[in-house]
Amino acid sequence: MKVLVGAYSQITNAEPMPVYEQALETVCKPLLTHLHACEDAIMQLSLSIPLLDWLDANHGSINLLISDLAKNGKLEMLTGSFNQSILSLLSPKDRSNQIEMTTTYLRKRFGQRSKTLFSYGQVFNPLYINTANLCFIDSIVISTSSEAGIQQFAEPFIMQEMGKSVSIIPTDDAISTLIGSFARNKIGFGNLVEQIRVYLESKPPFVMAMINLDYLVQGGISAQQTVQLFNLLFGYETCSIEEAYLHNDPPKKGYLQAGWYGNDADKGDLSCINELFVKDESLAYLYGRYTTMVETARLYKKDKDVRKRLEALIQKMSCGTMYVCDANAPMLRSSVRKVFWRYISEADSVLASLKDYSYPVNNDFDHDSLMEYLFIGKYLSCVVDSKGGSLSELTYLPSLYNYGDTFSPLSQFGSTSGNHHQLPPGQKQRLFSDVFLSEQCIMDEYTKRDEQHCLSLGDQVYTLEGVDRRNTEYVATCTTGYSPIIGGILQVTKHFKLRQNTIMVDITLTNIGEEAISCIYGCEIPLSIDSHSFPLSFIQLENKKNLTWDEKEVVLEQVKSLRMYDEPNSTSLTLVGDTRFTLLKEDYSIEIETVLGTETLYQHTLFMASWPLVLASGGEKKVTMGLRIERK
């Protein structure tokens, strides 16, 4: 029986500091110390670059220990994507760069050049074979567990693609499943150790025990238990990766299809990562924003320093953590997505400021065959979208913070049961989108999932056109068609006026049918606001006395204006209407089990202004909404 023992952690940037501390104290430090004390043990290790950087800055002795173990042949460092990119979502050039950057990083710090790749998120594509050859990678460690949980390959094999070949080292699905069960508190630690012992005593011909350290932390493992678990694994004659597949017999051949393997991430019914972009509109927009930025930025050829700066930003924004919901739940952390948007906005500003380059005003950012319009002003940047006649982004340039980064994830990613006004899962929430409610609708019970009482135009395609040469004003128009909720047909016209630090929207509702209509009109303005407190508080501005509201969900009558504070960015946001409105406010959050226990992760806050709408045939109603963003 050949036994390989490996460990890995996928902690990413923008994770809370306790995540790093727990990983150090409960798994990393005791594991590496125990490995140093074991005479004949050999281990494979894959740690994310953010974790290695944090160790280097705060606990240099751990990195020195890693270096010593690597030089003594007791530790084999596995390479991967430097920015935790999902390699199949990158161009061939960028895939190679990500691997080479990691390999160079490991060689300089630990004196070892890795020839084995561990794929972030366990996403695999046959295209990796050619990339691996270009980067002098001999083998790839990855799970081969299919959707049904069946391990396709039990032993290493040679995989060929387009005349190139590489060794695939399959991780042991039985052990990985047990670790996952421990993380989700389905089995205790004693049961975990006993079941692994029983499995190893059955002497399978080959075992690659690749242990997810984040899962161990999530399961509440202690430092002593970490030593106990790995002491069991090191009790077998562990070998190096090279010894695992070099033997006298002709090497076995096999073929691993493109897919999303293993159980590191919550995938639901997704079989490959690209399915995520079909089912989740928000993540499709993120990925589309990245790919269009890469195409646009690389068209610029003149200034070498500008090209280098843009390439550095492209490398950083290629991070794939926003698409993965693992033990650290980076997909659901607003802080992780904000890092991505910061790099995108910085690249936008660089390209827009070039005098020798014309930055395209319109582009199909999310590849839905509809053009979006990018506006970059002195203080604000936003994307006007024909879908919903709304804003897909709203960035305050002094802080590079995107207040339009709203998220309603698919149902398999955490629980949204704590939200009163449920949103359609996977639907992107845009700013200044339109909804119509029946007269009988109770605002406390409003939800876009109730199609009998709510008509949402968030997915409606508006006719969108610019109306000035400076591209600061846009008009979006659509017709609802007959709806029993409205009781007729309405034409909706929205005139966006984009100013230095203010968005003004003139909304005109015209009854173009023959029947009189009576309903409620609502304008949704979901905002992702950074705050030290949760729920997010806001101030209702009145002439005589301002009122502060701290509730997660509230409905207020006769509101004229309100203000929110973004304390970390020292910014205030003021929302105002030209006439008083009914305000619905709710903070949207996701509850999920992570390495820190049960967490409630803030996603965004919905502000919906609504007015009663009673119009005779040919009648119209006009309202104006304004959103101002400025330094406190």
WOCOR-V504695 format. One record per residue. N is the residue number from 1. RES is the residue in three letters. PSI is psi as a letter, one per 30 degrees, with the letter a starting at -180 (none if undefined). Layout:
BEGIN
((N & RES & PSI) (N & RES & PSI))
END
This chain:
BEGIN
((1 & MET & k) (2 & LYS & k) (3 & VAL & k) (4 & LEU & k) (5 & VAL & k) (6 & GLY & l) (7 & ALA & l) (8 & TYR & l) (9 & SER & k) (10 & GLN & g) (11 & ILE & k) (12 & THR & l) (13 & ASN & l) (14 & ALA & g) (15 & GLU & l) (16 & PRO & k) (17 & MET & e) (18 & PRO & f) (19 & VAL & e) (20 & TYR & e) (21 & GLU & e) (22 & GLN & e) (23 & ALA & e) (24 & LEU & e) (25 & GLU & e) (26 & THR & f) (27 & VAL & e) (28 & CYS & e) (29 & LYS & e) (30 & PRO & e) (31 & LEU & e) (32 & LEU & e) (33 & THR & e) (34 & HIS & e) (35 & LEU & e) (36 & HIS & e) (37 & ALA & f) (38 & CYS & k) (39 & GLU & e) (40 & ASP & g) (41 & ALA & k) (42 & ILE & k) (43 & MET & k) (44 & GLN & k) (45 & LEU & k) (46 & SER & j) (47 & LEU & k) (48 & SER & l) (49 & ILE & e) (50 & PRO & e) (51 & LEU & e) (52 & LEU & e) (53 & ASP & e) (54 & TRP & e) (55 & LEU & e) (56 & ASP & e) (57 & ALA & f) (58 & ASN & f) (59 & HIS & i) (60 & GLY & f) (61 & SER & e) (62 & ILE & e) (63 & ASN & e) (64 & LEU & e) (65 & LEU & e) (66 & ILE & e) (67 & SER & e) (68 & ASP & e) (69 & LEU & e) (70 & ALA & e) (71 & LYS & f) (72 & ASN & g) (73 & GLY & g) (74 & LYS & f) (75 & LEU & k) (76 & GLU & j) (77 & MET & k) (78 & LEU & k) (79 & THR & l) (80 & GLY & a) (81 & SER & k) (82 & PHE & e) (83 & ASN & g) (84 & GLN & h) (85 & SER & l) (86 & ILE & j) (87 & LEU & e) (88 & SER & f) (89 & LEU & g) (90 & LEU & l) (91 & SER & l) (92 & PRO & e) (93 & LYS & e) (94 & ASP & e) (95 & ARG & e) (96 & SER & e) (97 & ASN & e) (98 & GLN & e) (99 & ILE & e) (100 & GLU & e) (101 & MET & e) (102 & THR & e) (103 & THR & e) (104 & THR & e) (105 & TYR & e) (106 & LEU & e) (107 & ARG & e) (108 & LYS & e) (109 & ARG & e) (110 & PHE & g) (111 & GLY & g) (112 & GLN & k) (113 & ARG & j) (114 & SER & k) (115 & LYS & g) (116 & THR & k) (117 & LEU & k) (118 & PHE & k) (119 & SER & k) (120 & TYR & k) (121 & GLY & f) (122 & GLN & h) (123 & VAL & k) (124 & PHE & k) (125 & ASN & k) (126 & PRO & f) (127 & LEU & f) (128 & TYR & f) (129 & ILE & e) (130 & ASN & e) (131 & THR & e) (132 & ALA & e) (133 & ASN & e) (134 & LEU & e) (135 & CYS & g) (136 & PHE & h) (137 & ILE & k) (138 & ASP & e) (139 & SER & l) (140 & ILE & k) (141 & VAL & k) (142 & ILE & l) (143 & SER & k) (144 & THR & g) (145 & SER & k) (146 & SER & a) (147 & GLU & e) (148 & ALA & g) (149 & GLY & g) (150 & ILE & k) (151 & GLN & j) (152 & GLN & e) (153 & PHE & k) (154 & ALA & f) (155 & GLU & l) (156 & PRO & k) (157 & PHE & l) (158 & ILE & k) (159 & MET & k) (160 & GLN & k) (161 & GLU & k) (162 & MET & h) (163 & GLY & f) (164 & LYS & l) (165 & SER & l) (166 & VAL & l) (167 & SER & k) (168 & ILE & k) (169 & ILE & j) (170 & PRO & k) (171 & THR & l) (172 & ASP & j) (173 & ASP & e) (174 & ALA & e) (175 & ILE & e) (176 & SER & e) (177 & THR & e) (178 & LEU & e) (179 & ILE & e) (180 & GLY & e) (181 & SER & e) (182 & PHE & e) (183 & ALA & e) (184 & ARG & g) (185 & ASN & g) (186 & LYS & f) (187 & ILE & l) (188 & GLY & l) (189 & PHE & e) (190 & GLY & e) (191 & ASN & e) (192 & LEU & e) (193 & VAL & e) (194 & GLU & e) (195 & GLN & e) (196 & ILE & e) (197 & ARG & e) (198 & VAL & e) (199 & TYR & e) (200 & LEU & e) (201 & GLU & f) (202 & SER & f) (203 & LYS & i) (204 & PRO & l) (205 & PRO & f) (206 & PHE & k) (207 & VAL & k) (208 & MET & j) (209 & ALA & j) (210 & MET & j) (211 & ILE & k) (212 & ASN & j) (213 & LEU & e) (214 & ASP & e) (215 & TYR & e) (216 & LEU & e) (217 & VAL & e) (218 & GLN & e) (219 & GLY & f) (220 & GLY & h) (221 & ILE & k) (222 & SER & l) (223 & ALA & e) (224 & GLN & e) (225 & GLN & e) (226 & THR & e) (227 & VAL & e) (228 & GLN & e) (229 & LEU & e) (230 & PHE & f) (231 & ASN & e) (232 & LEU & e) (233 & LEU & e) (234 & PHE & f) (235 & GLY & f) (236 & TYR & l) (237 & GLU & j) (238 & THR & l) (239 & CYS & l) (240 & SER & l) (241 & ILE & e) (242 & GLU & e) (243 & GLU & f) (244 & ALA & e) (245 & TYR & g) (246 & LEU & j) (247 & HIS & l) (248 & ASN & e) (249 & ASP & l) (250 & PRO & k) (251 & PRO & k) (252 & LYS & k) (253 & LYS & k) (254 & GLY & l) (255 & TYR & k) (256 & LEU & k) (257 & GLN & l) (258 & ALA & k) (259 & GLY & l) (260 & TRP & j) (261 & TYR & l) (262 & GLY & a) (263 & ASN & g) (264 & ASP & e) (265 & ALA & l) (266 & ASP & j) (267 & LYS & f) (268 & GLY & b) (269 & ASP & g) (270 & LEU & k) (271 & SER & f) (272 & CYS & l) (273 & ILE & e) (274 & ASN & f) (275 & GLU & f) (276 & LEU & e) (277 & PHE & f) (278 & VAL & e) (279 & LYS & f) (280 & ASP & j) (281 & GLU & e) (282 & SER & e) (283 & LEU & e) (284 & ALA & e) (285 & TYR & e) (286 & LEU & e) (287 & TYR & e) (288 & GLY & e) (289 & ARG & e) (290 & TYR & e) (291 & THR & e) (292 & THR & e) (293 & MET & e) (294 & VAL & e) (295 & GLU & e) (296 & THR & e) (297 & ALA & e) (298 & ARG & f) (299 & LEU & f) (300 & TYR & k) (301 & LYS & f) (302 & LYS & d) (303 & ASP & k) (304 & LYS & e) (305 & ASP & e) (306 & VAL & e) (307 & ARG & e) (308 & LYS & e) (309 & ARG & e) (310 & LEU & e) (311 & GLU & e) (312 & ALA & e) (313 & LEU & e) (314 & ILE & e) (315 & GLN & e) (316 & LYS & e) (317 & MET & f) (318 & SER & g) (319 & CYS & k) (320 & GLY & g) (321 & THR & f) (322 & MET & f) (323 & TYR & g) (324 & VAL & k) (325 & CYS & i) (326 & ASP & a) (327 & ALA & f) (328 & ASN & f) (329 & ALA & h) (330 & PRO & e) (331 & MET & e) (332 & LEU & g) (333 & ARG & j) (334 & SER & e) (335 & SER & e) (336 & VAL & e) (337 & ARG & e) (338 & LYS & e) (339 & VAL & e) (340 & PHE & e) (341 & TRP & e) (342 & ARG & e) (343 & TYR & e) (344 & ILE & e) (345 & SER & e) (346 & GLU & e) (347 & ALA & e) (348 & ASP & e) (349 & SER & e) (350 & VAL & e) (351 & LEU & e) (352 & ALA & f) (353 & SER & f) (354 & LEU & k) (355 & LYS & f) (356 & ASP & g) (357 & TYR & k) (358 & SER & j) (359 & TYR & k) (360 & PRO & k) (361 & VAL & e) (362 & ASN & k) (363 & ASN & l) (364 & ASP & i) (365 & PHE & e) (366 & ASP & g) (367 & HIS & h) (368 & ASP & g) (369 & SER & g) (370 & LEU & k) (371 & MET & k) (372 & GLU & l) (373 & TYR & k) (374 & LEU & k) (375 & PHE & k) (376 & ILE & j) (377 & GLY & a) (378 & LYS & e) (379 & TYR & f) (380 & LEU & k) (381 & SER & k) (382 & CYS & l) (383 & VAL & j) (384 & VAL & k) (385 & ASP & k) (386 & SER & f) (387 & LYS & j) (388 & GLY & f) (389 & GLY & h) (390 & SER & a) (391 & LEU & k) (392 & SER & f) (393 & GLU & l) (394 & LEU & j) (395 & THR & k) (396 & TYR & j) (397 & LEU & e) (398 & PRO & e) (399 & SER & f) (400 & LEU & h) (401 & TYR & k) (402 & ASN & j) (403 & TYR & f) (404 & GLY & g) (405 & ASP & i) (406 & THR & l) (407 & PHE & k) (408 & SER & j) (409 & PRO & l) (410 & LEU & l) (411 & SER & f) (412 & GLN & f) (413 & PHE & i) (414 & GLY & l) (415 & SER & k) (416 & THR & g) (417 & SER & f) (418 & GLY & f) (419 & ASN & k) (420 & HIS & e) (421 & HIS & i) (422 & GLN & k) (423 & LEU & l) (424 & PRO & k) (425 & PRO & k) (426 & GLY & g) (427 & GLN & k) (428 & LYS & k) (429 & GLN & j) (430 & ARG & l) (431 & LEU & k) (432 & PHE & h) (433 & SER & l) (434 & ASP & k) (435 & VAL & k) (436 & PHE & k) (437 & LEU & k) (438 & SER & l) (439 & GLU & f) (440 & GLN & f) (441 & CYS & k) (442 & ILE & k) (443 & MET & e) (444 & ASP & f) (445 & GLU & g) (446 & TYR & k) (447 & THR & k) (448 & LYS & f) (449 & ARG & f) (450 & ASP & i) (451 & GLU & f) (452 & GLN & f) (453 & HIS & f) (454 & CYS & k) (455 & LEU & j) (456 & SER & k) (457 & LEU & g) (458 & GLY & f) (459 & ASP & f) (460 & GLN & k) (461 & VAL & j) (462 & TYR & l) (463 & THR & j) (464 & LEU & k) (465 & GLU & k) (466 & GLY & k) (467 & VAL & g) (468 & ASP & l) (469 & ARG & f) (470 & ARG & f) (471 & ASN & h) (472 & THR & f) (473 & GLU & k) (474 & TYR & k) (475 & VAL & k) (476 & ALA & k) (477 & THR & k) (478 & CYS & l) (479 & THR & k) (480 & THR & f) (481 & GLY & l) (482 & TYR & k) (483 & SER & k) (484 & PRO & f) (485 & ILE & e) (486 & ILE & e) (487 & GLY & g) (488 & GLY & b) (489 & ILE & k) (490 & LEU & k) (491 & GLN & k) (492 & VAL & k) (493 & THR & k) (494 & LYS & k) (495 & HIS & j) (496 & PHE & k) (497 & LYS & j) (498 & LEU & j) (499 & ARG & a) (500 & GLN & e) (501 & ASN & g) (502 & THR & k) (503 & ILE & j) (504 & MET & k) (505 & VAL & j) (506 & ASP & k) (507 & ILE & k) (508 & THR & k) (509 & LEU & j) (510 & THR & k) (511 & ASN & j) (512 & ILE & g) (513 & GLY & l) (514 & GLU & f) (515 & GLU & l) (516 & ALA & k) (517 & ILE & l) (518 & SER & j) (519 & CYS & a) (520 & ILE & k) (521 & TYR & k) (522 & GLY & k) (523 & CYS & j) (524 & GLU & k) (525 & ILE & i) (526 & PRO & k) (527 & LEU & k) (528 & SER & j) (529 & ILE & k) (530 & ASP & k) (531 & SER & k) (532 & HIS & f) (533 & SER & l) (534 & PHE & k) (535 & PRO & l) (536 & LEU & k) (537 & SER & l) (538 & PHE & l) (539 & ILE & k) (540 & GLN & j) (541 & LEU & k) (542 & GLU & l) (543 & ASN & e) (544 & LYS & e) (545 & LYS & k) (546 & ASN & k) (547 & LEU & k) (548 & THR & k) (549 & TRP & k) (550 & ASP & g) (551 & GLU & l) (552 & LYS & e) (553 & GLU & k) (554 & VAL & k) (555 & VAL & k) (556 & LEU & k) (557 & GLU & l) (558 & GLN & h) (559 & VAL & k) (560 & LYS & e) (561 & SER & l) (562 & LEU & l) (563 & ARG & k) (564 & MET & l) (565 & TYR & k) (566 & ASP & i) (567 & GLU & e) (568 & PRO & e) (569 & ASN & g) (570 & SER & h) (571 & THR & k) (572 & SER & k) (573 & LEU & k) (574 & THR & k) (575 & LEU & k) (576 & VAL & k) (577 & GLY & l) (578 & ASP & f) (579 & THR & l) (580 & ARG & k) (581 & PHE & l) (582 & THR & k) (583 & LEU & k) (584 & LEU & k) (585 & LYS & k) (586 & GLU & k) (587 & ASP & k) (588 & TYR & k) (589 & SER & l) (590 & ILE & k) (591 & GLU & k) (592 & ILE & l) (593 & GLU & k) (594 & THR & a) (595 & VAL & f) (596 & LEU & g) (597 & GLY & a) (598 & THR & j) (599 & GLU & k) (600 & THR & j) (601 & LEU & j) (602 & TYR & k) (603 & GLN & e) (604 & HIS & l) (605 & THR & k) (606 & LEU & k) (607 & PHE & j) (608 & MET & j) (609 & ALA & k) (610 & SER & l) (611 & TRP & k) (612 & PRO & k) (613 & LEU & j) (614 & VAL & j) (615 & LEU & k) (616 & ALA & l) (617 & SER & k) (618 & GLY & f) (619 & GLY & l) (620 & GLU & l) (621 & LYS & k) (622 & LYS & k) (623 & VAL & l) (624 & THR & k) (625 & MET & k) (626 & GLY & k) (627 & LEU & j) (628 & ARG & k) (629 & ILE & k) (630 & GLU & l) (631 & ARG & k) (632 & LYS & none))
END
